[in-house]
Amino acid sequence: MYTTVTKNLVTLARMLERLDRSAVAVDPQQYRGVVEHLSEVLRAMPDDAHLHAVLDASPSTAELYENLQYQHAGLCRSPLEPGLNAELAARAAIEAARHSASQPKH
């Protein structure tokens, strides 16, 4: 069942997506107002299927949600495996570069 909070979340998420994808300059005060209101709604929204459906459909809202949750949950919506694989690849590249640098030049 959709509550008023859920309806507000959907409306604001759509607005934020439109603003983020706008081909014309967006009024900063309007943008800030949408983000502030959306932040309030996200804080009031229960962690349920409705919230996650909106976050899955709205990348801008998902990013805002993740930023709001960061102090408690880190990058809670970012896939862990690609980040871990990137870190491991970077470490391997650094180690290979160190090894190459320590080899005598011919």
PDB file as gemmi writes it, atoms N, CA and C in Angstrom:
CRYST1    1.000    1.000    1.000  90.00  90.00  90.00 P 1                      
ATOM      1  N   MET A   1       0.839  -1.175   0.000  1.00  0.00           N  
ATOM      2  CA  MET A   1       0.000   0.000   0.000  1.00  0.00           C  
ATOM      3  C   MET A   1       0.885   1.240   0.000  1.00  0.00           C  
ATOM      4  N   TYR A   2       0.593   2.158  -0.908  1.00  0.00           N  
ATOM      5  CA  TYR A   2       1.347   3.400  -0.979  1.00  0.00           C  
ATOM      6  C   TYR A   2       0.856   4.364   0.087  1.00  0.00           C  
ATOM      7  N   THR A   3       1.787   4.919   0.828  1.00  0.00           N  
ATOM      8  CA  THR A   3       1.467   5.944   1.805  1.00  0.00           C  
ATOM      9  C   THR A   3       1.746   7.306   1.180  1.00  0.00           C  
ATOM     10  N   THR A   4       1.389   8.343   1.891  1.00  0.00           N  
ATOM     11  CA  THR A   4       1.684   9.699   1.429  1.00  0.00           C  
ATOM     12  C   THR A   4       3.182   9.896   1.301  1.00  0.00           C  
ATOM     13  N   VAL A   5       3.943   9.350   2.241  1.00  0.00           N  
ATOM     14  CA  VAL A   5       5.399   9.476   2.187  1.00  0.00           C  
ATOM     15  C   VAL A   5       5.937   8.797   0.933  1.00  0.00           C  
ATOM     16  N   THR A   6       5.412   7.624   0.602  1.00  0.00           N  
ATOM     17  CA  THR A   6       5.857   6.915  -0.590  1.00  0.00           C  
ATOM     18  C   THR A   6       5.514   7.703  -1.845  1.00  0.00           C  
ATOM     19  N   LYS A   7       4.317   8.264  -1.911  1.00  0.00           N  
ATOM     20  CA  LYS A   7       3.924   9.073  -3.064  1.00  0.00           C  
ATOM     21  C   LYS A   7       4.828  10.293  -3.206  1.00  0.00           C  
ATOM     22  N   ASN A   8       5.134  10.934  -2.081  1.00  0.00           N  
ATOM     23  CA  ASN A   8       6.050  12.075  -2.118  1.00  0.00           C  
ATOM     24  C   ASN A   8       7.436  11.652  -2.594  1.00  0.00           C  
ATOM     25  N   LEU A   9       7.890  10.505  -2.133  1.00  0.00           N  
ATOM     26  CA  LEU A   9       9.196   9.988  -2.551  1.00  0.00           C  
ATOM     27  C   LEU A   9       9.240   9.784  -4.056  1.00  0.00           C  
ATOM     28  N   VAL A  10       8.228   9.146  -4.599  1.00  0.00           N  
ATOM     29  CA  VAL A  10       8.180   8.891  -6.044  1.00  0.00           C  
ATOM     30  C   VAL A  10       8.173  10.209  -6.820  1.00  0.00           C  
ATOM     31  N   THR A  11       7.357  11.150  -6.392  1.00  0.00           N  
ATOM     32  CA  THR A  11       7.258  12.445  -7.068  1.00  0.00           C  
ATOM     33  C   THR A  11       8.584  13.181  -7.037  1.00  0.00           C  
ATOM     34  N   LEU A  12       9.198  13.246  -5.867  1.00  0.00           N  
ATOM     35  CA  LEU A  12      10.468  13.964  -5.736  1.00  0.00           C  
ATOM     36  C   LEU A  12      11.599  13.259  -6.477  1.00  0.00           C  
ATOM     37  N   ALA A  13      11.598  11.944  -6.468  1.00  0.00           N  
ATOM     38  CA  ALA A  13      12.621  11.196  -7.205  1.00  0.00           C  
ATOM     39  C   ALA A  13      12.508  11.487  -8.705  1.00  0.00           C  
ATOM     40  N   ARG A  14      11.304  11.515  -9.210  1.00  0.00           N  
ATOM     41  CA  ARG A  14      11.103  11.851 -10.630  1.00  0.00           C  
ATOM     42  C   ARG A  14      11.577  13.273 -10.927  1.00  0.00           C  
ATOM     43  N   MET A  15      11.271  14.200 -10.021  1.00  0.00           N  
ATOM     44  CA  MET A  15      11.700  15.585 -10.210  1.00  0.00           C  
ATOM     45  C   MET A  15      13.224  15.679 -10.246  1.00  0.00           C  
ATOM     46  N   LEU A  16      13.882  14.988  -9.324  1.00  0.00           N  
ATOM     47  CA  LEU A  16      15.340  15.031  -9.280  1.00  0.00           C  
ATOM     48  C   LEU A  16      15.948  14.439 -10.550  1.00  0.00           C  
ATOM     49  N   GLU A  17      15.392  13.343 -11.020  1.00  0.00           N  
ATOM     50  CA  GLU A  17      15.889  12.753 -12.265  1.00  0.00           C  
ATOM     51  C   GLU A  17      15.741  13.735 -13.426  1.00  0.00           C  
ATOM     52  N   ARG A  18      14.588  14.400 -13.511  1.00  0.00           N  
ATOM     53  CA  ARG A  18      14.383  15.391 -14.591  1.00  0.00           C  
ATOM     54  C   ARG A  18      15.378  16.537 -14.482  1.00  0.00           C  
ATOM     55  N   LEU A  19      15.602  17.021 -13.270  1.00  0.00           N  
ATOM     56  CA  LEU A  19      16.555  18.112 -13.082  1.00  0.00           C  
ATOM     57  C   LEU A  19      17.969  17.678 -13.445  1.00  0.00           C  
ATOM     58  N   ASP A  20      18.349  16.482 -13.035  1.00  0.00           N  
ATOM     59  CA  ASP A  20      19.697  15.992 -13.333  1.00  0.00           C  
ATOM     60  C   ASP A  20      19.917  15.755 -14.825  1.00  0.00           C  
ATOM     61  N   ARG A  21      18.876  15.435 -15.536  1.00  0.00           N  
ATOM     62  CA  ARG A  21      18.992  15.143 -16.974  1.00  0.00           C  
ATOM     63  C   ARG A  21      18.633  16.332 -17.853  1.00  0.00           C  
ATOM     64  N   SER A  22      18.335  17.459 -17.250  1.00  0.00           N  
ATOM     65  CA  SER A  22      17.900  18.628 -18.005  1.00  0.00           C  
ATOM     66  C   SER A  22      19.003  19.123 -18.939  1.00  0.00           C  
ATOM     67  N   ALA A  23      18.614  19.421 -20.160  1.00  0.00           N  
ATOM     68  CA  ALA A  23      19.562  19.956 -21.144  1.00  0.00           C  
ATOM     69  C   ALA A  23      19.776  21.452 -20.957  1.00  0.00           C  
ATOM     70  N   VAL A  24      18.903  22.087 -20.192  1.00  0.00           N  
ATOM     71  CA  VAL A  24      19.035  23.521 -19.921  1.00  0.00           C  
ATOM     72  C   VAL A  24      19.474  23.712 -18.471  1.00  0.00           C  
ATOM     73  N   ALA A  25      20.067  24.864 -18.207  1.00  0.00           N  
ATOM     74  CA  ALA A  25      20.531  25.160 -16.849  1.00  0.00           C  
ATOM     75  C   ALA A  25      19.359  25.130 -15.873  1.00  0.00           C  
ATOM     76  N   VAL A  26      19.617  24.555 -14.718  1.00  0.00           N  
ATOM     77  CA  VAL A  26      18.604  24.425 -13.671  1.00  0.00           C  
ATOM     78  C   VAL A  26      18.879  25.476 -12.605  1.00  0.00           C  
ATOM     79  N   ASP A  27      17.828  26.080 -12.111  1.00  0.00           N  
ATOM     80  CA  ASP A  27      17.953  27.062 -11.032  1.00  0.00           C  
ATOM     81  C   ASP A  27      18.518  26.362  -9.798  1.00  0.00           C  
ATOM     82  N   PRO A  28      19.659  26.823  -9.294  1.00  0.00           N  
ATOM     83  CA  PRO A  28      20.281  26.157  -8.137  1.00  0.00           C  
ATOM     84  C   PRO A  28      19.380  26.102  -6.910  1.00  0.00           C  
ATOM     85  N   GLN A  29      18.584  27.160  -6.687  1.00  0.00           N  
ATOM     86  CA  GLN A  29      17.686  27.149  -5.526  1.00  0.00           C  
ATOM     87  C   GLN A  29      16.598  26.091  -5.686  1.00  0.00           C  
ATOM     88  N   GLN A  30      16.103  25.933  -6.909  1.00  0.00           N  
ATOM     89  CA  GLN A  30      15.097  24.902  -7.158  1.00  0.00           C  
ATOM     90  C   GLN A  30      15.704  23.522  -6.917  1.00  0.00           C  
ATOM     91  N   TYR A  31      16.904  23.316  -7.448  1.00  0.00           N  
ATOM     92  CA  TYR A  31      17.575  22.023  -7.289  1.00  0.00           C  
ATOM     93  C   TYR A  31      17.808  21.734  -5.803  1.00  0.00           C  
ATOM     94  N   ARG A  32      18.343  22.707  -5.101  1.00  0.00           N  
ATOM     95  CA  ARG A  32      18.610  22.554  -3.670  1.00  0.00           C  
ATOM     96  C   ARG A  32      17.320  22.247  -2.914  1.00  0.00           C  
ATOM     97  N   GLY A  33      16.247  22.925  -3.262  1.00  0.00           N  
ATOM     98  CA  GLY A  33      14.965  22.689  -2.603  1.00  0.00           C  
ATOM     99  C   GLY A  33      14.460  21.269  -2.805  1.00  0.00           C  
ATOM    100  N   VAL A  34      14.580  20.770  -4.031  1.00  0.00           N  
ATOM    101  CA  VAL A  34      14.150  19.390  -4.315  1.00  0.00           C  
ATOM    102  C   VAL A  34      15.011  18.408  -3.521  1.00  0.00           C  
ATOM    103  N   VAL A  35      16.331  18.626  -3.526  1.00  0.00           N  
ATOM    104  CA  VAL A  35      17.232  17.716  -2.807  1.00  0.00           C  
ATOM    105  C   VAL A  35      16.965  17.757  -1.302  1.00  0.00           C  
ATOM    106  N   GLU A  36      16.752  18.934  -0.749  1.00  0.00           N  
ATOM    107  CA  GLU A  36      16.479  19.035   0.689  1.00  0.00           C  
ATOM    108  C   GLU A  36      15.171  18.349   1.057  1.00  0.00           C  
ATOM    109  N   HIS A  37      14.135  18.585   0.252  1.00  0.00           N  
ATOM    110  CA  HIS A  37      12.836  17.956   0.535  1.00  0.00           C  
ATOM    111  C   HIS A  37      12.939  16.439   0.367  1.00  0.00           C  
ATOM    112  N   LEU A  38      13.610  16.010  -0.685  1.00  0.00           N  
ATOM    113  CA  LEU A  38      13.789  14.577  -0.920  1.00  0.00           C  
ATOM    114  C   LEU A  38      14.597  13.948   0.216  1.00  0.00           C  
ATOM    115  N   SER A  39      15.590  14.650   0.717  1.00  0.00           N  
ATOM    116  CA  SER A  39      16.380  14.137   1.844  1.00  0.00           C  
ATOM    117  C   SER A  39      15.500  13.913   3.067  1.00  0.00           C  
ATOM    118  N   GLU A  40      14.611  14.865   3.332  1.00  0.00           N  
ATOM    119  CA  GLU A  40      13.687  14.724   4.463  1.00  0.00           C  
ATOM    120  C   GLU A  40      12.790  13.507   4.285  1.00  0.00           C  
ATOM    121  N   VAL A  41      12.277  13.327   3.086  1.00  0.00           N  
ATOM    122  CA  VAL A  41      11.394  12.181   2.817  1.00  0.00           C  
ATOM    123  C   VAL A  41      12.172  10.877   2.947  1.00  0.00           C  
ATOM    124  N   LEU A  42      13.410  10.842   2.438  1.00  0.00           N  
ATOM    125  CA  LEU A  42      14.222   9.629   2.551  1.00  0.00           C  
ATOM    126  C   LEU A  42      14.488   9.275   4.009  1.00  0.00           C  
ATOM    127  N   ARG A  43      14.696  10.275   4.836  1.00  0.00           N  
ATOM    128  CA  ARG A  43      14.935  10.011   6.261  1.00  0.00           C  
ATOM    129  C   ARG A  43      13.685   9.464   6.950  1.00  0.00           C  
ATOM    130  N   ALA A  44      12.502   9.867   6.460  1.00  0.00           N  
ATOM    131  CA  ALA A  44      11.240   9.435   7.064  1.00  0.00           C  
ATOM    132  C   ALA A  44      10.741   8.104   6.500  1.00  0.00           C  
ATOM    133  N   MET A  45      11.300   7.708   5.380  1.00  0.00           N  
ATOM    134  CA  MET A  45      10.816   6.521   4.667  1.00  0.00           C  
ATOM    135  C   MET A  45      11.304   5.248   5.344  1.00  0.00           C  
ATOM    136  N   PRO A  46      10.405   4.294   5.592  1.00  0.00           N  
ATOM    137  CA  PRO A  46      10.862   3.012   6.135  1.00  0.00           C  
ATOM    138  C   PRO A  46      11.690   2.260   5.091  1.00  0.00           C  
ATOM    139  N   ASP A  47      12.607   1.456   5.573  1.00  0.00           N  
ATOM    140  CA  ASP A  47      13.455   0.643   4.693  1.00  0.00           C  
ATOM    141  C   ASP A  47      12.642  -0.565   4.239  1.00  0.00           C  
ATOM    142  N   ASP A  48      11.883  -0.356   3.162  1.00  0.00           N  
ATOM    143  CA  ASP A  48      10.993  -1.418   2.692  1.00  0.00           C  
ATOM    144  C   ASP A  48      11.104  -1.580   1.179  1.00  0.00           C  
ATOM    145  N   ALA A  49      10.267  -2.433   0.628  1.00  0.00           N  
ATOM    146  CA  ALA A  49      10.303  -2.718  -0.809  1.00  0.00           C  
ATOM    147  C   ALA A  49       9.995  -1.487  -1.643  1.00  0.00           C  
ATOM    148  N   HIS A  50       9.113  -0.613  -1.162  1.00  0.00           N  
ATOM    149  CA  HIS A  50       8.796   0.611  -1.909  1.00  0.00           C  
ATOM    150  C   HIS A  50      10.026   1.502  -2.040  1.00  0.00           C  
ATOM    151  N   LEU A  51      10.742   1.668  -0.943  1.00  0.00           N  
ATOM    152  CA  LEU A  51      11.957   2.483  -0.973  1.00  0.00           C  
ATOM    153  C   LEU A  51      12.949   1.910  -1.969  1.00  0.00           C  
ATOM    154  N   HIS A  52      13.195   0.626  -1.896  1.00  0.00           N  
ATOM    155  CA  HIS A  52      14.198   0.015  -2.774  1.00  0.00           C  
ATOM    156  C   HIS A  52      13.760   0.020  -4.237  1.00  0.00           C  
ATOM    157  N   ALA A  53      12.469  -0.063  -4.490  1.00  0.00           N  
ATOM    158  CA  ALA A  53      11.982   0.037  -5.871  1.00  0.00           C  
ATOM    159  C   ALA A  53      12.272   1.426  -6.435  1.00  0.00           C  
ATOM    160  N   VAL A  54      12.052   2.452  -5.634  1.00  0.00           N  
ATOM    161  CA  VAL A  54      12.336   3.824  -6.083  1.00  0.00           C  
ATOM    162  C   VAL A  54      13.834   4.003  -6.274  1.00  0.00           C  
ATOM    163  N   LEU A  55      14.633   3.515  -5.337  1.00  0.00           N  
ATOM    164  CA  LEU A  55      16.084   3.644  -5.454  1.00  0.00           C  
ATOM    165  C   LEU A  55      16.618   2.919  -6.679  1.00  0.00           C  
ATOM    166  N   ASP A  56      16.048   1.762  -6.988  1.00  0.00           N  
ATOM    167  CA  ASP A  56      16.465   1.015  -8.180  1.00  0.00           C  
ATOM    168  C   ASP A  56      16.104   1.756  -9.457  1.00  0.00           C  
ATOM    169  N   ALA A  57      14.993   2.491  -9.434  1.00  0.00           N  
ATOM    170  CA  ALA A  57      14.515   3.193 -10.635  1.00  0.00           C  
ATOM    171  C   ALA A  57      15.107   4.588 -10.789  1.00  0.00           C  
ATOM    172  N   SER A  58      15.678   5.132  -9.731  1.00  0.00           N  
ATOM    173  CA  SER A  58      16.169   6.509  -9.747  1.00  0.00           C  
ATOM    174  C   SER A  58      17.613   6.578  -9.265  1.00  0.00           C  
ATOM    175  N   PRO A  59      18.568   6.564 -10.193  1.00  0.00           N  
ATOM    176  CA  PRO A  59      19.978   6.608  -9.790  1.00  0.00           C  
ATOM    177  C   PRO A  59      20.339   7.848  -8.963  1.00  0.00           C  
ATOM    178  N   SER A  60      19.763   8.987  -9.282  1.00  0.00           N  
ATOM    179  CA  SER A  60      20.074  10.205  -8.525  1.00  0.00           C  
ATOM    180  C   SER A  60      19.577  10.099  -7.092  1.00  0.00           C  
ATOM    181  N   THR A  61      18.394   9.548  -6.917  1.00  0.00           N  
ATOM    182  CA  THR A  61      17.848   9.364  -5.572  1.00  0.00           C  
ATOM    183  C   THR A  61      18.645   8.316  -4.817  1.00  0.00           C  
ATOM    184  N   ALA A  62      19.060   7.261  -5.503  1.00  0.00           N  
ATOM    185  CA  ALA A  62      19.875   6.223  -4.863  1.00  0.00           C  
ATOM    186  C   ALA A  62      21.203   6.800  -4.384  1.00  0.00           C  
ATOM    187  N   GLU A  63      21.808   7.669  -5.180  1.00  0.00           N  
ATOM    188  CA  GLU A  63      23.066   8.296  -4.778  1.00  0.00           C  
ATOM    189  C   GLU A  63      22.858   9.204  -3.561  1.00  0.00           C  
ATOM    190  N   LEU A  64      21.778   9.968  -3.574  1.00  0.00           N  
ATOM    191  CA  LEU A  64      21.461  10.822  -2.434  1.00  0.00           C  
ATOM    192  C   LEU A  64      21.228   9.972  -1.184  1.00  0.00           C  
ATOM    193  N   TYR A  65      20.468   8.901  -1.319  1.00  0.00           N  
ATOM    194  CA  TYR A  65      20.190   7.997  -0.194  1.00  0.00           C  
ATOM    195  C   TYR A  65      21.493   7.437   0.374  1.00  0.00           C  
ATOM    196  N   GLU A  66      22.369   7.005  -0.508  1.00  0.00           N  
ATOM    197  CA  GLU A  66      23.641   6.440  -0.072  1.00  0.00           C  
ATOM    198  C   GLU A  66      24.472   7.498   0.670  1.00  0.00           C  
ATOM    199  N   ASN A  67      24.468   8.712   0.180  1.00  0.00           N  
ATOM    200  CA  ASN A  67      25.191   9.784   0.866  1.00  0.00           C  
ATOM    201  C   ASN A  67      24.598  10.065   2.246  1.00  0.00           C  
ATOM    202  N   LEU A  68      23.276  10.006   2.343  1.00  0.00           N  
ATOM    203  CA  LEU A  68      22.626  10.227   3.635  1.00  0.00           C  
ATOM    204  C   LEU A  68      22.928   9.100   4.624  1.00  0.00           C  
ATOM    205  N   GLN A  69      23.120   7.897   4.123  1.00  0.00           N  
ATOM    206  CA  GLN A  69      23.358   6.725   4.970  1.00  0.00           C  
ATOM    207  C   GLN A  69      24.836   6.457   5.214  1.00  0.00           C  
ATOM    208  N   TYR A  70      25.715   7.195   4.552  1.00  0.00           N  
ATOM    209  CA  TYR A  70      27.139   6.877   4.546  1.00  0.00           C  
ATOM    210  C   TYR A  70      27.738   6.735   5.945  1.00  0.00           C  
ATOM    211  N   GLN A  71      27.426   7.653   6.846  1.00  0.00           N  
ATOM    212  CA  GLN A  71      28.044   7.597   8.177  1.00  0.00           C  
ATOM    213  C   GLN A  71      27.650   6.342   8.942  1.00  0.00           C  
ATOM    214  N   HIS A  72      26.524   5.738   8.575  1.00  0.00           N  
ATOM    215  CA  HIS A  72      26.051   4.541   9.281  1.00  0.00           C  
ATOM    216  C   HIS A  72      26.345   3.254   8.516  1.00  0.00           C  
ATOM    217  N   ALA A  73      26.328   3.340   7.181  1.00  0.00           N  
ATOM    218  CA  ALA A  73      26.392   2.106   6.400  1.00  0.00           C  
ATOM    219  C   ALA A  73      27.390   2.151   5.258  1.00  0.00           C  
ATOM    220  N   GLY A  74      28.208   3.189   5.167  1.00  0.00           N  
ATOM    221  CA  GLY A  74      29.158   3.273   4.065  1.00  0.00           C  
ATOM    222  C   GLY A  74      28.429   3.338   2.739  1.00  0.00           C  
ATOM    223  N   LEU A  75      29.019   2.775   1.739  1.00  0.00           N  
ATOM    224  CA  LEU A  75      28.390   2.767   0.412  1.00  0.00           C  
ATOM    225  C   LEU A  75      27.426   1.595   0.348  1.00  0.00           C  
ATOM    226  N   CYS A  76      26.296   1.754   1.018  1.00  0.00           N  
ATOM    227  CA  CYS A  76      25.359   0.661   1.257  1.00  0.00           C  
ATOM    228  C   CYS A  76      24.671   0.127   0.003  1.00  0.00           C  
ATOM    229  N   ARG A  77      24.615   0.904  -1.065  1.00  0.00           N  
ATOM    230  CA  ARG A  77      23.952   0.433  -2.278  1.00  0.00           C  
ATOM    231  C   ARG A  77      24.938   0.139  -3.399  1.00  0.00           C  
ATOM    232  N   SER A  78      26.208   0.380  -3.175  1.00  0.00           N  
ATOM    233  CA  SER A  78      27.212   0.119  -4.196  1.00  0.00           C  
ATOM    234  C   SER A  78      27.581  -1.355  -4.170  1.00  0.00           C  
ATOM    235  N   PRO A  79      27.646  -1.971  -5.335  1.00  0.00           N  
ATOM    236  CA  PRO A  79      28.024  -3.385  -5.373  1.00  0.00           C  
ATOM    237  C   PRO A  79      29.433  -3.579  -4.816  1.00  0.00           C  
ATOM    238  N   LEU A  80      29.594  -4.512  -3.929  1.00  0.00           N  
ATOM    239  CA  LEU A  80      30.869  -4.748  -3.277  1.00  0.00           C  
ATOM    240  C   LEU A  80      31.879  -5.412  -4.201  1.00  0.00           C  
ATOM    241  N   GLU A  81      31.456  -6.406  -4.968  1.00  0.00           N  
ATOM    242  CA  GLU A  81      32.390  -7.188  -5.771  1.00  0.00           C  
ATOM    243  C   GLU A  81      33.169  -6.353  -6.786  1.00  0.00           C  
ATOM    244  N   PRO A  82      32.520  -5.478  -7.588  1.00  0.00           N  
ATOM    245  CA  PRO A  82      33.318  -4.677  -8.528  1.00  0.00           C  
ATOM    246  C   PRO A  82      34.329  -3.762  -7.823  1.00  0.00           C  
ATOM    247  N   GLY A  83      33.949  -3.207  -6.697  1.00  0.00           N  
ATOM    248  CA  GLY A  83      34.875  -2.367  -5.942  1.00  0.00           C  
ATOM    249  C   GLY A  83      36.056  -3.163  -5.409  1.00  0.00           C  
ATOM    250  N   LEU A  84      35.776  -4.333  -4.895  1.00  0.00           N  
ATOM    251  CA  LEU A  84      36.835  -5.201  -4.389  1.00  0.00           C  
ATOM    252  C   LEU A  84      37.764  -5.631  -5.513  1.00  0.00           C  
ATOM    253  N   ASN A  85      37.189  -6.019  -6.656  1.00  0.00           N  
ATOM    254  CA  ASN A  85      38.006  -6.430  -7.792  1.00  0.00           C  
ATOM    255  C   ASN A  85      38.881  -5.288  -8.294  1.00  0.00           C  
ATOM    256  N   ALA A  86      38.351  -4.080  -8.309  1.00  0.00           N  
ATOM    257  CA  ALA A  86      39.139  -2.924  -8.734  1.00  0.00           C  
ATOM    258  C   ALA A  86      40.296  -2.683  -7.763  1.00  0.00           C  
ATOM    259  N   GLU A  87      40.021  -2.807  -6.467  1.00  0.00           N  
ATOM    260  CA  GLU A  87      41.085  -2.621  -5.476  1.00  0.00           C  
ATOM    261  C   GLU A  87      42.167  -3.684  -5.638  1.00  0.00           C  
ATOM    262  N   LEU A  88      41.778  -4.938  -5.838  1.00  0.00           N  
ATOM    263  CA  LEU A  88      42.757  -6.005  -6.022  1.00  0.00           C  
ATOM    264  C   LEU A  88      43.581  -5.791  -7.286  1.00  0.00           C  
ATOM    265  N   ALA A  89      42.932  -5.358  -8.368  1.00  0.00           N  
ATOM    266  CA  ALA A  89      43.651  -5.090  -9.619  1.00  0.00           C  
ATOM    267  C   ALA A  89      44.632  -3.936  -9.439  1.00  0.00           C  
ATOM    268  N   ALA A  90      44.224  -2.904  -8.713  1.00  0.00           N  
ATOM    269  CA  ALA A  90      45.119  -1.769  -8.467  1.00  0.00           C  
ATOM    270  C   ALA A  90      46.323  -2.204  -7.642  1.00  0.00           C  
ATOM    271  N   ARG A  91      46.091  -3.013  -6.633  1.00  0.00           N  
ATOM    272  CA  ARG A  91      47.209  -3.502  -5.815  1.00  0.00           C  
ATOM    273  C   ARG A  91      48.171  -4.348  -6.647  1.00  0.00           C  
ATOM    274  N   ALA A  92      47.630  -5.200  -7.508  1.00  0.00           N  
ATOM    275  CA  ALA A  92      48.480  -6.030  -8.370  1.00  0.00           C  
ATOM    276  C   ALA A  92      49.293  -5.158  -9.327  1.00  0.00           C  
ATOM    277  N   ALA A  93      48.678  -4.124  -9.881  1.00  0.00           N  
ATOM    278  CA  ALA A  93      49.388  -3.226 -10.796  1.00  0.00           C  
ATOM    279  C   ALA A  93      50.490  -2.469 -10.064  1.00  0.00           C  
ATOM    280  N   ILE A  94      50.209  -2.022  -8.860  1.00  0.00           N  
ATOM    281  CA  ILE A  94      51.218  -1.317  -8.066  1.00  0.00           C  
ATOM    282  C   ILE A  94      52.381  -2.251  -7.742  1.00  0.00           C  
ATOM    283  N   GLU A  95      52.069  -3.456  -7.353  1.00  0.00           N  
ATOM    284  CA  GLU A  95      53.118  -4.426  -7.036  1.00  0.00           C  
ATOM    285  C   GLU A  95      53.955  -4.759  -8.274  1.00  0.00           C  
ATOM    286  N   ALA A  96      53.305  -4.915  -9.418  1.00  0.00           N  
ATOM    287  CA  ALA A  96      54.033  -5.190 -10.662  1.00  0.00           C  
ATOM    288  C   ALA A  96      54.942  -4.015 -11.023  1.00  0.00           C  
ATOM    289  N   ALA A  97      54.459  -2.795 -10.833  1.00  0.00           N  
ATOM    290  CA  ALA A  97      55.271  -1.616 -11.125  1.00  0.00           C  
ATOM    291  C   ALA A  97      56.467  -1.540 -10.174  1.00  0.00           C  
ATOM    292  N   ARG A  98      56.264  -1.851  -8.908  1.00  0.00           N  
ATOM    293  CA  ARG A  98      57.372  -1.858  -7.944  1.00  0.00           C  
ATOM    294  C   ARG A  98      58.410  -2.910  -8.321  1.00  0.00           C  
ATOM    295  N   HIS A  99      57.914  -4.079  -8.691  1.00  0.00           N  
ATOM    296  CA  HIS A  99      58.813  -5.169  -9.071  1.00  0.00           C  
ATOM    297  C   HIS A  99      59.612  -4.783 -10.319  1.00  0.00           C  
ATOM    298  N   SER A 100      58.937  -4.191 -11.290  1.00  0.00           N  
ATOM    299  CA  SER A 100      59.597  -3.765 -12.530  1.00  0.00           C  
ATOM    300  C   SER A 100      60.638  -2.685 -12.252  1.00  0.00           C  
ATOM    301  N   ALA A 101      60.325  -1.770 -11.355  1.00  0.00           N  
ATOM    302  CA  ALA A 101      61.239  -0.671 -11.032  1.00  0.00           C  
ATOM    303  C   ALA A 101      62.481  -1.185 -10.297  1.00  0.00           C  
ATOM    304  N   SER A 102      62.342  -2.295  -9.564  1.00  0.00           N  
ATOM    305  CA  SER A 102      63.471  -2.802  -8.797  1.00  0.00           C  
ATOM    306  C   SER A 102      64.378  -3.704  -9.624  1.00  0.00           C  
ATOM    307  N   GLN A 103      63.963  -4.073 -10.827  1.00  0.00           N  
ATOM    308  CA  GLN A 103      64.774  -4.917 -11.703  1.00  0.00           C  
ATOM    309  C   GLN A 103      65.881  -4.085 -12.346  1.00  0.00           C  
ATOM    310  N   PRO A 104      67.086  -4.660 -12.469  1.00  0.00           N  
ATOM    311  CA  PRO A 104      68.170  -3.906 -13.112  1.00  0.00           C  
ATOM    312  C   PRO A 104      67.848  -3.652 -14.587  1.00  0.00           C  
ATOM    313  N   LYS A 105      68.247  -2.488 -15.067  1.00  0.00           N  
ATOM    314  CA  LYS A 105      68.040  -2.107 -16.469  1.00  0.00           C  
ATOM    315  C   LYS A 105      69.171  -2.693 -17.301  1.00  0.00           C  
ATOM    316  N   HIS A 106      68.834  -3.161 -18.499  1.00  0.00           N  
ATOM    317  CA  HIS A 106      69.855  -3.745 -19.387  1.00  0.00           C  
ATOM    318  C   HIS A 106      70.319  -2.762 -20.383  1.00  0.00           C  
TER     319      HIS A 106                                                      
END                                                                             
